[in-house]
Amino acid sequence: MSEKVSIGDRVVAAGFAAGWTLVPLLPQRPTAAVFRFLADRVWSRRGKSVRRLESNLARVTGLPADSPELRELSRAGMRSYFRYFHEIFRLPSMDRGEIVRRTHVIGAEHVHDNVAAGRGVVLALPHMGNWDQAGAWLVGVGHPFTTVAERLKPESLFRRYVAFREGLGMEVLPLTGGDGHNFGTLASRVRKGGVVCLPAERDLTKSGIEVTFFGATTKYPAGPPLLAVQTGAALLPATVYFVGDDWGIHIHPELPVPAEGSRQEKVAAVAQGLADVFEKGISEHPEDWHMLQRLWLDDLEPR
């Protein structure tokens, strides 16, 4: 059965294809200015995605929904989001040594020490900053890793994203439509002392774990805490953000797995620990949190 692809999906796919082809051929500063201009245009129209970003940021910051401060923060957020896209188009052609040099990392030893000891690592990240650049840094310092990617439409766009990430040194598993053994593959990687990186604050399945996040209930993916509970891998929360023209990564200390309780109770406790760390990281860099979708349960439409 052929894939049904909307005109909008085709336009987006064509735009990404042009971005990966053309942007690396053009000077960096003018193209960055174009992406800032596009971000401001999208922000000024205040469409559904921008309004959702503002609603999410209002929860994070406590700013009134109609305040000028929240509007300015959402503009900074859209500029950050569009910067991410500008950078991913340039990443494949960037010098890997430059990527490492320009990445300012807190807590890198948490990864290095565990891997050196032969222990697997699960890095859990919210949708912040440039997570693909953070992955390029991780590969650049000697830790190739496995990740899972949402299956985008059309299929051509998904394949381009996978090729882009594989070109940076990642192993990419599709969230859906693969062999159905993602968890087993991830568990195998960390049991062998490898590294896994997973987005961890937005559940795209039906098996999410309820957590309290900025004072309200949402669901986190079960994968990262379950890997830590079942394999003994070190679960390291990481927050990613922009530092001027450079990048910042804060790799937080390992989240402990409770010694007592059922597996379900342990997974729930670890998931809440992730939420607590992410709260702090997002609060420090709210403009770099790219959450333009509904997240909290009381924002979701009834089903």
Backbone as CSV, one residue per row, in Angstrom:
resi,resn,N_x,N_y,N_z,CA_x,CA_y,CA_z,C_x,C_y,C_z
1,MET,0.853,-1.195,0.000,0.000,0.000,0.000,0.887,1.242,0.000
2,SER,0.673,2.168,-0.939,1.540,3.327,-1.070,1.298,4.325,0.057
3,GLU,2.350,5.067,0.370,2.276,6.064,1.435,1.471,7.280,0.967
4,LYS,0.540,7.737,1.801,-0.213,8.938,1.500,0.567,10.145,2.017
5,VAL,0.941,11.031,1.111,1.772,12.172,1.457,1.052,13.446,1.033
6,SER,0.889,14.369,1.980,0.214,15.626,1.669,1.154,16.559,0.912
7,ILE,0.566,17.576,0.308,1.381,18.582,-0.392,2.309,19.268,0.600
8,GLY,1.781,19.547,1.812,2.612,20.188,2.824,3.822,19.350,3.186
9,ASP,3.625,18.027,3.328,4.741,17.143,3.639,5.783,17.164,2.524
10,ARG,5.305,17.194,1.286,6.237,17.223,0.154,7.047,18.520,0.136
11,VAL,6.384,19.621,0.456,7.082,20.909,0.488,8.153,20.902,1.577
12,VAL,7.793,20.386,2.751,8.764,20.319,3.845,9.958,19.447,3.447
13,ALA,9.683,18.284,2.849,10.764,17.392,2.435,11.675,18.066,1.415
14,ALA,11.063,18.793,0.472,11.860,19.503,-0.533,12.703,20.594,0.108
15,GLY,12.127,21.274,1.111,12.873,22.312,1.812,14.082,21.753,2.546
16,PHE,13.908,20.614,3.206,15.035,19.993,3.902,16.101,19.530,2.905
17,ALA,15.661,18.957,1.796,16.626,18.513,0.788,17.445,19.699,0.274
18,ALA,16.756,20.829,0.018,17.460,22.020,-0.447,18.395,22.553,0.633
19,GLY,17.941,22.488,1.891,18.776,22.969,2.984,20.084,22.211,3.087
20,TRP,20.013,20.886,3.071,21.239,20.087,3.181,22.119,20.244,1.945
21,THR,21.539,20.618,0.808,22.331,20.783,-0.413,22.939,22.173,-0.509
22,LEU,22.134,23.212,-0.225,22.553,24.576,-0.533,23.214,25.317,0.630
23,VAL,22.672,25.151,1.844,23.164,25.956,2.969,24.668,25.788,3.198
24,PRO,25.239,24.577,3.117,26.691,24.461,3.332,27.529,25.183,2.275
25,LEU,26.930,25.492,1.118,27.676,26.154,0.051,27.704,27.671,0.213
26,LEU,26.889,28.196,1.119,26.747,29.645,1.280,27.441,30.118,2.549
27,PRO,27.809,31.398,2.627,28.464,31.918,3.833,27.574,31.768,5.065
28,GLN,28.194,31.511,6.206,27.436,31.195,7.426,26.625,32.384,7.933
29,ARG,27.219,33.566,8.000,26.520,34.698,8.624,25.272,35.132,7.850
30,PRO,25.340,35.266,6.534,24.111,35.630,5.818,23.011,34.578,5.948
31,THR,23.358,33.305,5.899,22.316,32.287,6.020,21.739,32.268,7.435
32,ALA,22.578,32.507,8.441,22.062,32.592,9.810,21.077,33.746,9.938
33,ALA,21.386,34.867,9.290,20.482,36.022,9.326,19.155,35.691,8.654
34,VAL,19.192,34.930,7.575,17.954,34.526,6.893,17.101,33.672,7.816
35,PHE,17.719,32.736,8.532,16.949,31.876,9.428,16.374,32.669,10.600
36,ARG,17.095,33.683,11.091,16.536,34.548,12.150,15.341,35.329,11.610
37,PHE,15.460,35.816,10.385,14.353,36.541,9.766,13.131,35.636,9.626
38,LEU,13.341,34.407,9.177,12.225,33.467,9.034,11.596,33.168,10.395
39,ALA,12.439,33.014,11.425,11.911,32.770,12.768,11.032,33.921,13.223
40,ASP,11.479,35.155,12.971,10.695,36.324,13.377,9.385,36.413,12.600
41,ARG,9.412,36.020,11.326,8.180,36.043,10.543,7.169,35.041,11.098
42,VAL,7.635,33.835,11.383,6.742,32.817,11.944,6.215,33.275,13.297
43,TRP,7.102,33.835,14.117,6.708,34.303,15.459,5.662,35.402,15.373
44,SER,5.854,36.357,14.458,4.944,37.512,14.371,3.547,37.101,13.930
45,ARG,3.428,36.002,13.182,2.115,35.538,12.748,1.359,34.824,13.858
46,ARG,2.062,34.396,14.874,1.478,33.801,16.075,0.489,32.672,15.727
47,GLY,0.981,31.719,14.953,0.179,30.560,14.605,0.091,29.568,15.752
48,LYS,-0.481,28.395,15.455,-0.739,27.403,16.494,0.535,26.977,17.226
49,SER,1.612,26.744,16.486,2.856,26.283,17.119,3.435,27.335,18.061
50,VAL,3.383,28.590,17.650,3.910,29.661,18.503,3.050,29.818,19.749
51,ARG,1.736,29.745,19.583,0.863,29.850,20.755,1.091,28.680,21.718
52,ARG,1.327,27.494,21.181,1.598,26.343,22.043,2.927,26.521,22.758
53,LEU,3.948,27.021,22.052,5.236,27.291,22.696,5.052,28.266,23.846
54,GLU,4.268,29.315,23.632,4.038,30.305,24.690,3.303,29.683,25.868
55,SER,2.331,28.838,25.594,1.608,28.171,26.673,2.557,27.293,27.487
56,ASN,3.428,26.553,26.805,4.392,25.703,27.509,5.373,26.535,28.320
57,LEU,5.849,27.631,27.722,6.811,28.481,28.434,6.162,29.186,29.621
58,ALA,4.866,29.478,29.519,4.168,30.081,30.654,4.193,29.135,31.843
59,ARG,4.023,27.837,31.599,4.101,26.862,32.702,5.497,26.834,33.303
60,VAL,6.484,26.894,32.440,7.874,26.772,32.882,8.311,27.982,33.698
61,THR,7.912,29.167,33.260,8.425,30.394,33.865,7.469,31.038,34.858
62,GLY,6.164,30.719,34.760,5.178,31.397,35.589,4.789,32.767,35.060
63,LEU,5.268,33.140,33.862,4.916,34.436,33.285,3.452,34.444,32.854
64,PRO,2.756,35.570,33.022,1.363,35.655,32.557,1.264,35.425,31.057
65,ALA,0.181,34.786,30.631,0.022,34.398,29.228,0.035,35.584,28.290
66,ASP,-0.414,36.750,28.742,-0.499,37.910,27.861,0.611,38.925,28.119
67,SER,1.695,38.502,28.787,2.729,39.461,29.172,3.724,39.704,28.037
68,PRO,4.251,40.924,27.932,5.296,41.210,26.939,6.535,40.337,27.158
69,GLU,6.827,40.015,28.424,8.003,39.184,28.713,7.874,37.794,28.094
70,LEU,6.669,37.227,28.153,6.464,35.911,27.563,6.571,35.982,26.047
71,ARG,6.059,37.051,25.443,6.155,37.197,23.988,7.623,37.299,23.562
72,GLU,8.415,38.055,24.304,9.840,38.163,23.958,10.547,36.827,24.126
73,LEU,10.165,36.083,25.164,10.773,34.775,25.378,10.410,33.827,24.246
74,SER,9.176,33.870,23.782,8.780,32.990,22.687,9.491,33.374,21.393
75,ARG,9.769,34.671,21.198,10.539,35.056,20.008,11.951,34.490,20.094
76,ALA,12.564,34.597,21.271,13.891,33.996,21.453,13.838,32.487,21.236
77,GLY,12.713,31.878,21.673,12.550,30.442,21.482,12.457,30.064,20.017
78,MET,11.728,30.842,19.224,11.630,30.546,17.799,12.962,30.768,17.096
79,ARG,13.695,31.798,17.503,15.023,32.002,16.919,15.946,30.824,17.255
80,SER,15.846,30.327,18.476,16.642,29.165,18.874,16.263,27.948,18.044
81,TYR,14.966,27.754,17.842,14.477,26.609,17.068,14.961,26.679,15.625
82,PHE,14.863,27.849,15.011,15.319,27.989,13.629,16.841,27.912,13.537
83,ARG,17.537,28.334,14.580,18.990,28.156,14.596,19.342,26.678,14.529
84,TYR,18.564,25.851,15.244,18.798,24.406,15.190,18.764,23.916,13.743
85,PHE,17.751,24.318,12.977,17.643,23.854,11.597,18.779,24.388,10.733
86,HIS,19.128,25.656,10.922,20.259,26.209,10.179,21.521,25.400,10.443
87,GLU,21.729,25.042,11.687,22.956,24.325,12.044,22.973,22.890,11.537
88,ILE,21.820,22.219,11.539,21.877,20.825,11.082,22.185,20.756,9.590
89,PHE,21.815,21.791,8.840,22.161,21.794,7.424,23.672,21.974,7.218
90,ARG,24.334,22.622,8.186,25.767,22.871,8.058,26.618,21.787,8.728
91,LEU,26.039,21.069,9.683,26.830,20.120,10.465,27.608,19.101,9.626
92,PRO,26.997,18.496,8.584,27.751,17.479,7.846,29.047,17.986,7.229
93,SER,29.115,19.268,6.923,30.313,19.822,6.286,31.258,20.483,7.284
94,MET,30.892,20.521,8.570,31.741,21.166,9.565,32.891,20.266,9.978
95,ASP,34.008,20.877,10.308,35.166,20.150,10.817,34.833,19.571,12.186
96,ARG,35.073,18.269,12.367,34.716,17.614,13.630,35.528,18.168,14.793
97,GLY,36.773,18.538,14.536,37.578,19.144,15.596,37.013,20.471,16.054
98,GLU,36.474,21.256,15.112,35.849,22.537,15.471,34.613,22.307,16.331
99,ILE,33.815,21.295,15.993,32.626,20.987,16.782,33.018,20.680,18.222
100,VAL,34.055,19.880,18.397,34.496,19.529,19.752,35.033,20.756,20.479
101,ARG,35.831,21.554,19.792,36.435,22.736,20.438,35.389,23.745,20.885
102,ARG,34.328,23.886,20.119,33.333,24.919,20.407,32.197,24.422,21.302
103,THR,32.316,23.208,21.800,31.296,22.667,22.688,31.798,22.744,24.125
104,HIS,31.060,23.468,24.962,31.444,23.678,26.357,30.633,22.709,27.221
105,VAL,31.335,21.754,27.827,30.666,20.631,28.473,30.934,20.636,29.968
106,ILE,29.863,20.485,30.730,29.948,20.259,32.176,29.600,18.793,32.421
107,GLY,30.464,18.082,33.114,30.154,16.703,33.491,30.516,15.646,32.472
108,ALA,31.418,15.949,31.542,31.819,14.951,30.545,32.401,13.704,31.194
109,GLU,32.982,13.872,32.390,33.599,12.721,33.067,32.589,11.634,33.404
110,HIS,31.326,11.998,33.541,30.315,10.983,33.859,30.194,9.960,32.727
111,VAL,30.373,10.418,31.494,30.374,9.493,30.365,31.712,8.767,30.276
112,HIS,32.791,9.544,30.257,34.115,8.954,30.071,34.423,7.882,31.119
113,ASP,34.140,8.173,32.377,34.517,7.244,33.456,33.715,5.947,33.378
114,ASN,32.424,6.049,33.095,31.613,4.833,33.015,32.029,3.962,31.831
115,VAL,32.240,4.589,30.674,32.643,3.814,29.499,34.015,3.179,29.735
116,ALA,34.935,3.936,30.348,36.264,3.392,30.624,36.198,2.185,31.557
117,ALA,35.183,2.167,32.433,35.014,1.050,33.362,34.234,-0.106,32.735
118,GLY,33.862,0.035,31.471,33.128,-1.023,30.787,31.645,-1.034,31.063
119,ARG,31.132,0.054,31.592,29.715,0.134,31.946,28.957,0.947,30.910
120,GLY,27.812,0.448,30.489,27.007,1.154,29.509,26.429,2.442,30.059
121,VAL,26.117,3.359,29.151,25.589,4.671,29.515,24.328,4.948,28.711
122,VAL,23.297,5.457,29.388,22.096,5.970,28.727,22.038,7.466,28.984
123,LEU,22.208,8.255,27.927,22.065,9.705,28.029,20.636,10.059,27.649
124,ALA,19.931,10.738,28.554,18.538,11.123,28.337,18.472,12.646,28.203
125,LEU,17.849,13.123,27.131,17.837,14.544,26.830,16.425,15.051,26.584
126,PRO,16.125,16.271,27.029,14.906,16.936,26.557,15.165,17.541,25.181
127,HIS,14.119,18.038,24.544,14.269,18.634,23.215,14.777,20.069,23.380
128,MET,16.079,20.194,23.535,16.702,21.489,23.794,17.870,21.727,22.848
129,GLY,18.139,23.007,22.583,19.336,23.397,21.855,19.474,22.635,20.549
130,ASN,20.685,22.175,20.279,20.946,21.388,19.076,21.412,20.008,19.507
131,TRP,20.453,19.079,19.647,20.789,17.746,20.133,21.599,16.963,19.105
132,ASP,21.460,17.283,17.818,22.293,16.613,16.810,23.744,17.065,16.921
133,GLN,23.958,18.346,17.199,25.328,18.817,17.420,25.916,18.160,18.655
134,ALA,25.097,18.008,19.710,25.583,17.326,20.913,25.993,15.896,20.590
135,GLY,25.230,15.251,19.702,25.603,13.911,19.268,26.909,13.908,18.501
136,ALA,27.111,14.919,17.642,28.370,15.014,16.896,29.541,15.205,17.855
137,TRP,29.335,16.009,18.916,30.389,16.157,19.932,30.695,14.817,20.583
138,LEU,29.666,14.066,20.957,29.862,12.798,21.647,30.657,11.826,20.777
139,VAL,30.306,11.771,19.497,31.070,10.919,18.576,32.500,11.440,18.453
140,GLY,32.635,12.763,18.396,33.950,13.379,18.223,34.907,13.125,19.371
141,VAL,34.363,12.885,20.574,35.244,12.596,21.717,35.362,11.090,21.960
142,GLY,34.923,10.306,20.979,35.213,8.884,21.036,34.098,7.975,21.488
143,HIS,32.837,8.467,21.487,31.724,7.636,21.958,30.608,7.560,20.913
144,PRO,30.781,6.780,19.868,29.654,6.553,18.957,28.507,5.913,19.726
145,PHE,27.281,6.168,19.306,26.147,5.754,20.125,24.966,5.348,19.266
146,THR,23.973,4.801,19.919,22.729,4.380,19.275,21.593,5.269,19.756
147,THR,20.697,5.627,18.845,19.550,6.441,19.209,18.316,5.940,18.465
148,VAL,17.174,6.505,18.802,15.906,6.151,18.166,15.311,7.425,17.583
149,ALA,14.808,7.351,16.352,14.268,8.523,15.676,12.799,8.335,15.362
150,GLU,12.026,9.394,15.592,10.613,9.393,15.203,10.503,9.235,13.687
151,ARG,9.553,8.449,13.249,9.390,8.210,11.812,8.625,9.377,11.197
152,LEU,9.329,10.226,10.475,8.746,11.409,9.873,8.074,11.071,8.557
153,LYS,7.172,11.957,8.131,6.560,11.844,6.814,6.992,13.034,5.968
154,PRO,7.230,12.809,4.683,7.188,11.536,3.971,8.407,10.680,4.279
155,GLU,8.384,9.468,3.785,9.489,8.533,4.033,10.821,9.082,3.534
156,SER,10.789,9.858,2.466,12.029,10.426,1.931,12.693,11.355,2.939
157,LEU,11.880,12.122,3.695,12.438,13.003,4.711,13.030,12.188,5.853
158,PHE,12.325,11.146,6.268,12.855,10.278,7.316,14.196,9.680,6.899
159,ARG,14.279,9.204,5.664,15.533,8.609,5.197,16.660,9.633,5.167
160,ARG,16.341,10.877,4.795,17.376,11.920,4.783,17.866,12.213,6.201
161,TYR,16.921,12.269,7.152,17.310,12.523,8.539,18.191,11.392,9.049
162,VAL,17.817,10.147,8.748,18.626,9.011,9.180,20.019,9.081,8.557
163,ALA,20.083,9.379,7.253,21.373,9.475,6.579,22.232,10.587,7.179
164,PHE,21.590,11.709,7.503,22.298,12.825,8.146,22.901,12.392,9.470
165,ARG,22.106,11.725,10.299,22.598,11.325,11.618,23.627,10.202,11.521
166,GLU,23.417,9.275,10.618,24.414,8.224,10.429,25.728,8.822,9.933
167,GLY,25.638,9.870,9.115,26.843,10.545,8.643,27.636,11.200,9.759
168,LEU,26.945,11.539,10.857,27.624,12.111,12.025,28.188,11.023,12.939
169,GLY,27.892,9.759,12.652,28.452,8.652,13.433,27.482,7.975,14.363
170,MET,26.170,8.251,14.220,25.166,7.636,15.084,24.607,6.366,14.445
171,GLU,24.198,5.422,15.278,23.368,4.318,14.821,21.923,4.705,15.117
172,VAL,21.055,4.683,14.093,19.692,5.193,14.234,18.687,4.061,14.054
173,LEU,17.836,3.880,15.063,16.754,2.909,14.993,15.442,3.663,14.803
174,PRO,14.551,3.203,13.925,13.265,3.890,13.760,12.330,3.590,14.928
175,LEU,11.628,4.631,15.401,10.684,4.432,16.507,9.597,3.446,16.121
176,THR,9.112,3.538,14.883,8.082,2.622,14.383,8.505,2.127,13.011
177,GLY,7.952,0.982,12.629,8.212,0.469,11.290,9.499,-0.305,11.144
178,GLY,10.201,-0.556,12.263,11.424,-1.346,12.199,11.136,-2.807,12.489
179,ASP,12.107,-3.476,13.125,11.925,-4.905,13.412,11.165,-5.160,14.704
180,GLY,10.789,-4.071,15.414,10.022,-4.225,16.644,10.849,-4.620,17.857
181,HIS,12.165,-4.603,17.725,13.032,-5.029,18.819,13.953,-3.912,19.306
182,ASN,13.478,-2.672,19.241,14.329,-1.550,19.634,14.867,-1.686,21.045
183,PHE,13.984,-2.025,22.001,14.445,-2.084,23.387,15.519,-3.150,23.546
184,GLY,15.322,-4.285,22.916,16.324,-5.342,23.001,17.652,-4.910,22.409
185,THR,17.598,-4.185,21.295,18.837,-3.696,20.674,19.538,-2.696,21.578
186,LEU,18.772,-1.755,22.146,19.360,-0.762,23.047,19.955,-1.434,24.278
187,ALA,19.235,-2.403,24.840,19.738,-3.113,26.011,21.029,-3.854,25.685
188,SER,21.088,-4.453,24.493,22.303,-5.151,24.082,23.481,-4.191,23.980
189,ARG,23.230,-2.993,23.435,24.319,-2.018,23.287,24.900,-1.620,24.646
190,VAL,24.045,-1.309,25.620,24.573,-0.850,26.907,25.158,-2.006,27.717
191,ARG,24.614,-3.207,27.557,25.187,-4.355,28.272,26.608,-4.640,27.796
192,LYS,26.907,-4.241,26.564,28.264,-4.415,26.024,29.153,-3.208,26.320
193,GLY,28.652,-2.286,27.145,29.443,-1.118,27.520,29.315,0.051,26.579
194,GLY,28.310,0.039,25.713,28.121,1.113,24.761,27.293,2.259,25.308
195,VAL,27.045,3.235,24.436,26.308,4.445,24.805,25.027,4.523,23.986
196,VAL,23.950,4.900,24.643,22.650,5.121,24.015,22.205,6.535,24.364
197,CYS,21.663,7.268,23.384,21.122,8.612,23.632,19.660,8.625,23.206
198,LEU,18.799,9.109,24.109,17.368,9.072,23.830,16.684,10.367,24.262
199,PRO,15.776,10.906,23.424,14.908,11.997,23.890,14.009,11.461,24.988
200,ALA,13.744,12.270,26.017,13.160,11.661,27.216,12.094,12.476,27.915
201,GLU,11.558,13.563,27.294,10.519,14.288,28.033,9.206,14.387,27.267
202,ARG,9.096,13.657,26.153,7.825,13.643,25.421,7.556,12.222,24.952
203,ASP,6.494,11.635,25.462,6.178,10.250,25.150,5.452,10.163,23.813
204,LEU,5.996,9.359,22.890,5.372,9.160,21.589,4.770,7.765,21.453
205,THR,4.612,7.074,22.577,4.043,5.728,22.575,2.844,5.711,23.521
206,LYS,2.303,4.527,23.754,1.196,4.384,24.700,1.660,3.838,26.044
207,SER,2.972,3.771,26.241,3.499,3.143,27.457,4.260,4.120,28.334
208,GLY,3.915,5.417,28.245,4.638,6.419,29.013,4.403,6.315,30.511
209,ILE,5.316,6.927,31.259,5.280,6.924,32.720,4.830,8.300,33.202
210,GLU,3.803,8.350,34.021,3.331,9.638,34.532,4.334,10.228,35.520
211,VAL,4.634,11.521,35.323,5.531,12.250,36.216,4.926,13.630,36.469
212,THR,5.384,14.254,37.539,5.041,15.649,37.796,6.156,16.511,37.231
213,PHE,5.778,17.426,36.336,6.755,18.222,35.591,6.276,19.664,35.593
214,PHE,7.020,20.538,36.267,6.605,21.921,36.438,5.201,22.007,37.029
215,GLY,4.933,21.159,38.007,3.715,21.248,38.785,2.485,20.604,38.191
216,ALA,2.613,19.948,37.040,1.465,19.293,36.407,1.907,17.929,35.876
217,THR,0.943,17.099,35.523,1.235,15.721,35.119,1.433,15.602,33.618
218,THR,2.499,14.916,33.249,2.727,14.547,31.862,3.242,13.123,31.841
219,LYS,3.555,12.612,30.655,4.108,11.270,30.540,5.483,11.318,29.892
220,TYR,6.433,10.641,30.540,7.777,10.506,30.001,7.910,9.124,29.345
221,PRO,8.770,8.999,28.340,9.013,7.687,27.746,9.569,6.712,28.786
222,ALA,9.130,5.470,28.718,9.594,4.468,29.682,11.002,3.978,29.368
223,GLY,11.443,4.131,28.112,12.700,3.530,27.680,13.922,3.848,28.520
224,PRO,14.280,5.139,28.716,15.500,5.441,29.458,15.508,4.892,30.885
225,PRO,14.459,5.135,31.711,14.513,4.566,33.062,14.461,3.044,33.064
226,LEU,13.728,2.450,32.127,13.641,0.987,32.084,14.986,0.370,31.720
227,LEU,15.725,1.009,30.811,17.066,0.509,30.483,17.969,0.523,31.709
228,ALA,17.899,1.598,32.501,18.730,1.683,33.699,18.342,0.610,34.705
229,VAL,17.035,0.398,34.892,16.560,-0.579,35.872,16.929,-1.998,35.451
230,GLN,16.760,-2.324,34.165,16.932,-3.704,33.724,18.376,-4.083,33.393
231,THR,19.180,-3.109,32.990,20.542,-3.453,32.556,21.626,-2.994,33.518
232,GLY,21.295,-2.085,34.437,22.322,-1.545,35.316,23.163,-0.466,34.671
233,ALA,22.781,-0.002,33.469,23.504,1.085,32.814,23.351,2.376,33.616
234,ALA,24.330,3.250,33.475,24.271,4.552,34.138,23.352,5.477,33.354
235,LEU,22.290,5.952,33.984,21.365,6.882,33.339,21.797,8.305,33.681
236,LEU,22.215,9.046,32.654,22.734,10.395,32.834,21.824,11.405,32.143
237,PRO,21.104,12.243,32.889,20.345,13.313,32.245,21.313,14.335,31.644
238,ALA,20.955,14.876,30.494,21.797,15.896,29.865,20.912,17.005,29.322
239,THR,21.310,18.239,29.546,20.599,19.381,28.977,21.525,20.088,27.995
240,VAL,20.947,20.541,26.892,21.712,21.077,25.765,21.203,22.481,25.473
241,TYR,22.116,23.417,25.209,21.719,24.806,25.030,22.769,25.519,24.193
242,PHE,22.452,26.747,23.810,23.371,27.546,23.008,24.165,28.491,23.910
243,VAL,25.437,28.675,23.568,26.325,29.581,24.302,26.933,30.539,23.281
244,GLY,26.306,31.713,23.086,26.756,32.602,22.029,26.654,31.883,20.700
245,ASP,27.750,31.882,19.931,27.788,31.144,18.677,28.174,29.690,18.880
246,ASP,28.487,29.310,20.122,28.925,27.950,20.443,27.777,27.160,21.061
247,TRP,28.122,26.026,21.683,27.114,25.127,22.243,27.509,24.711,23.650
248,GLY,26.503,24.450,24.464,26.734,23.975,25.819,26.011,22.667,26.067
249,ILE,26.650,21.793,26.835,26.037,20.535,27.263,26.306,20.371,28.749
250,HIS,25.274,20.115,29.520,25.437,19.805,30.943,25.026,18.354,31.142
251,ILE,26.012,17.504,31.400,25.748,16.091,31.672,25.687,15.931,33.183
252,HIS,24.516,15.640,33.686,24.288,15.602,35.125,24.733,14.257,35.708
253,PRO,24.942,14.200,37.007,25.338,12.933,37.635,24.293,11.843,37.424
254,GLU,24.734,10.618,37.576,23.867,9.461,37.374,22.656,9.495,38.296
255,LEU,21.506,9.140,37.740,20.298,9.004,38.548,20.299,7.625,39.206
256,PRO,20.197,7.555,40.525,20.224,6.242,41.186,18.922,5.475,40.973
257,VAL,19.037,4.167,40.871,17.869,3.283,40.817,17.576,2.816,42.240
258,PRO,16.344,2.975,42.733,16.036,2.545,44.106,16.361,1.067,44.316
259,ALA,16.857,0.762,45.487,17.203,-0.629,45.799,15.970,-1.465,46.095
260,GLU,14.904,-0.835,46.562,13.691,-1.557,46.949,12.542,-1.199,46.012
261,GLY,11.551,-2.098,45.964,10.347,-1.851,45.185,10.268,-2.739,43.959
262,SER,9.090,-2.755,43.354,8.891,-3.523,42.132,9.581,-2.826,40.971
263,ARG,9.679,-3.526,39.848,10.277,-2.907,38.665,9.491,-1.662,38.268
264,GLN,8.171,-1.741,38.297,7.345,-0.604,37.934,7.592,0.583,38.860
265,GLU,7.726,0.312,40.144,7.985,1.398,41.107,9.358,2.009,40.887
266,LYS,10.332,1.187,40.561,11.681,1.701,40.314,11.704,2.570,39.063
267,VAL,11.047,2.104,37.995,11.003,2.869,36.758,10.309,4.212,36.989
268,ALA,9.214,4.206,37.750,8.486,5.450,38.032,9.354,6.426,38.822
269,ALA,10.103,5.910,39.791,10.965,6.775,40.604,12.078,7.391,39.761
270,VAL,12.670,6.591,38.876,13.744,7.106,38.028,13.192,8.128,37.034
271,ALA,12.013,7.869,36.472,11.395,8.816,35.546,11.133,10.154,36.237
272,GLN,10.671,10.110,37.483,10.452,11.360,38.212,11.765,12.070,38.480
273,GLY,12.825,11.307,38.729,14.143,11.913,38.889,14.587,12.640,37.637
274,LEU,14.322,12.044,36.477,14.627,12.720,35.211,13.865,14.036,35.103
275,ALA,12.567,13.990,35.417,11.740,15.193,35.318,12.285,16.300,36.210
276,ASP,12.743,15.939,37.404,13.265,16.939,38.334,14.528,17.605,37.783
277,VAL,15.413,16.804,37.172,16.643,17.365,36.598,16.321,18.222,35.381
278,PHE,15.411,17.743,34.536,15.049,18.510,33.344,14.406,19.841,33.717
279,GLU,13.621,19.858,34.780,13.027,21.118,35.242,14.110,22.168,35.471
280,LYS,15.164,21.759,36.153,16.248,22.695,36.459,16.927,23.169,35.178
281,GLY,17.255,22.230,34.282,17.949,22.606,33.061,17.117,23.485,32.149
282,ILE,15.836,23.175,32.020,14.963,23.985,31.177,14.735,25.359,31.793
283,SER,14.619,25.422,33.120,14.437,26.711,33.795,15.640,27.624,33.570
284,GLU,16.826,27.037,33.453,18.034,27.835,33.234,18.150,28.328,31.796
285,HIS,17.540,27.605,30.854,17.639,27.963,29.431,16.274,27.784,28.749
286,PRO,15.234,28.484,29.209,13.897,28.241,28.650,13.794,28.573,27.171
287,GLU,14.578,29.545,26.699,14.497,29.921,25.290,15.011,28.821,24.362
288,ASP,15.770,27.867,24.904,16.327,26.789,24.080,15.542,25.488,24.203
289,TRP,14.369,25.538,24.829,13.524,24.346,24.927,12.528,24.389,23.783
290,HIS,12.665,23.477,22.844,11.887,23.509,21.610,10.660,22.603,21.721
291,MET,9.732,23.003,22.558,8.527,22.200,22.753,7.340,22.965,22.183
292,LEU,7.037,22.688,20.924,5.963,23.368,20.214,4.730,22.477,20.099
293,GLN,4.678,21.411,20.908,3.539,20.489,20.899,2.896,20.463,22.283
294,ARG,1.687,19.907,22.347,1.046,19.678,23.637,1.874,18.668,24.411
295,LEU,2.016,18.889,25.706,2.860,18.006,26.506,2.145,17.513,27.756
296,TRP,1.530,18.437,28.508,0.895,18.062,29.767,-0.472,17.422,29.501
297,LEU,-0.854,16.497,30.379,-2.084,15.748,30.162,-3.312,16.644,30.132
298,ASP,-3.322,17.683,30.932,-4.505,18.541,30.940,-4.548,19.502,29.737
299,ASP,-3.520,19.453,28.867,-3.555,20.193,27.608,-3.986,19.316,26.441
300,LEU,-3.979,18.011,26.643,-4.310,17.088,25.559,-5.801,17.078,25.298
301,GLU,-6.160,16.865,24.047,-7.564,16.761,23.698,-8.103,15.425,24.183
302,PRO,-9.327,15.392,24.740,-9.902,14.111,25.210,-10.027,13.125,24.068
303,ARG,-9.766,11.849,24.382,-9.907,10.780,23.393,-10.895,9.767,23.921
